[in-house]
Amino acid sequence: MTPDFRALVAQQLAVVGIPASEEEIVALAADYPGMLESIAALYRIDGVKYEEAAITFRPVVTLEEAQP
Amino acid sequence: MTEPADMDIAAAAKRLAEGELTAVELLESCLDRIVRVDPQLGAIVTLDEDRARADARASDDRRLAGQTRGRLDGIPVGIKDIIADATLPMRAQSRTALDDWDGVGRDAASTGALKAAGAVVIATLATMEFAIGMPEATGPFAVPVNPWNPERWTGGSSSGSAAAVSAGMVLGALGTDTGGSVRAPAAFTGTTALKPTRDLVDTAGVFPLSFSLDHVGPMARTAEDCAIMLEALTGERFDLLRGDLRGVRIAADSLDRYAERSDPATRERFSDALRTLSDAGAEVITVHLPLYDELSAAANIIQLSEALSVHRHRLDRSWNDLSPSARIVFAAADSISASDYVQAQRVRTMAAKRYDGVFSEYDLVVTPTSHLTAPRLSDLDPLRPLSPITSMHTAMWSPLGVPVAAVPMGFGDDQLPLSLAIAGGSWRDRLVLDAGHALQLRTPHHLARPTLPFAEGITS
């Protein structure tokens, strides 16, 4: 079944309260399949190490900030 | 005779040092150029002539007192309108209020560094709203046009910075680069720019677009000028360019296979550039770079996600004030999931390791910056804000954080500038600029100036 990208985009935007116009929704829907494909391709790449941290958190704390 | 505004930073610094030119004379030449061309070019957002004149006089006084601060002292520069200045208003080219951002009203680290080096910061320069999307043709801010052809765009998002340097309104400018925003406009305007190694230049005081991809970079006419600016921005020595590439291994990839469209001259100009680098002593080896599509996709997903996180909390109240393309960008970002963002970061890490291998085998990598010259303003569609990056090869480098320069490599069949991308391993910014310098010692492309047909009396 072919997804209804216009409806999908409209629903996603409505959920977060983004009041996009019909023209904007249509434009987004037109680009949606390409974006989905580029995202899907990222999950197909060999060599990705899932056991490693994807993002590292490096808190920078100055001496001043560390004072109670 | 060449007007002072047409000089590059190195030449102007030499004349200042030799007493053949004063900072005030240099500034007045730039201000005169602004009056004559900016009404058509639209590069300036805010100009403070009084402050600039005071700063130029102070520079001349320092020189007379033997207290000059170096080669940037007295040089007129501009900053992109998302980089804060203590007194010039910073609007990020937006109608929405920036009240909840604490960077307004004080110098960004990069602005402060240029001022500390004696540069005369004369203006803020145009971009797109929040440095994303497309120029807004019907908005309250001018849309910079390309000095080489006013029907063409400068590229973005450091649009005004590139236009101002290209047209001689300033000798150097600060831009920011998240997916190619100093390199693309430099490529389209025949100027030179560097996206430095990530974290080499402090981004504090820059309105954020994408915190893990944002860079501040110098834009100027030559690689040597970028080195002079980078020295001021970092406090490190970058002024030792030799233009001698003996012992340097350069991997060359035409990226023809990724160009949906191409200016017919791109291939020949790229081959010319490779020959020149070889003449400078480099060993040039043809390669096929890995992970082009994957890096470009990761850059896009990371940039959109991080940008949305900056603006998400106020979209409901600011939506109608946003430019059409900013709305599209934020709405598109909303379709990316948290796991997609994490996966993009995983791919980025994996790709960075892969490219560590590339840069252990080769000192530099060169490609065309773009296969196309500047796009027509009439072709820009605010509802398709990512369309100008077609055949543009900047995004793949952004997630890697490595230094990449855009250097003029000649002209397309439409007589508009083409550009060479020179990339190096992290912290090898000087070598990247040295390769650009080697190219510019042996070619005239960076010396070409737009004829500015809409400005009477300027035939540079």
Boltz contact constraints between the chains, C-beta under 6 A:
constraints:
  - contact:
      token1: [A, 12]
      token2: [B, 334]
      max_distance: 6.0
  - contact:
      token1: [A, 12]
      token2: [B, 335]
      max_distance: 6.0
  - contact:
      token1: [A, 13]
      token2: [B, 331]
      max_distance: 6.0
  - contact:
      token1: [A, 16]
      token2: [B, 334]
      max_distance: 6.0
  - contact:
      token1: [A, 17]
      token2: [B, 316]
      max_distance: 6.0
  - contact:
      token1: [A, 18]
      token2: [B, 315]
      max_distance: 6.0
  - contact:
      token1: [A, 18]
      token2: [B, 331]
      max_distance: 6.0
  - contact:
      token1: [A, 19]
      token2: [B, 319]
      max_distance: 6.0
  - contact:
      token1: [A, 20]
      token2: [B, 331]
      max_distance: 6.0
  - contact:
      token1: [A, 27]
      token2: [B, 383]
      max_distance: 6.0
  - contact:
      token1: [A, 28]
      token2: [B, 331]
      max_distance: 6.0
  - contact:
      token1: [A, 28]
      token2: [B, 332]
      max_distance: 6.0
  - contact:
      token1: [A, 38]
      token2: [B, 297]
      max_distance: 6.0
  - contact:
      token1: [A, 39]
      token2: [B, 340]
      max_distance: 6.0
  - contact:
      token1: [A, 42]
      token2: [B, 297]
      max_distance: 6.0
  - contact:
      token1: [A, 42]
      token2: [B, 343]
      max_distance: 6.0
  - contact:
      token1: [A, 42]
      token2: [B, 344]
      max_distance: 6.0
  - contact:
      token1: [A, 42]
      token2: [B, 347]
      max_distance: 6.0
  - contact:
      token1: [A, 43]
      token2: [B, 343]
      max_distance: 6.0
  - contact:
      token1: [A, 45]
      token2: [B, 294]
      max_distance: 6.0
  - contact:
      token1: [A, 45]
      token2: [B, 347]
      max_distance: 6.0
  - contact:
      token1: [A, 47]
      token2: [B, 350]
      max_distance: 6.0
  - contact:
      token1: [A, 48]
      token2: [B, 346]
      max_distance: 6.0
  - contact:
      token1: [A, 48]
      token2: [B, 350]
      max_distance: 6.0
  - contact:
      token1: [A, 54]
      token2: [B, 342]
      max_distance: 6.0
  - contact:
      token1: [A, 54]
      token2: [B, 345]
      max_distance: 6.0
  - contact:
      token1: [A, 54]
      token2: [B, 346]
      max_distance: 6.0
  - contact:
      token1: [A, 55]
      token2: [B, 345]
      max_distance: 6.0
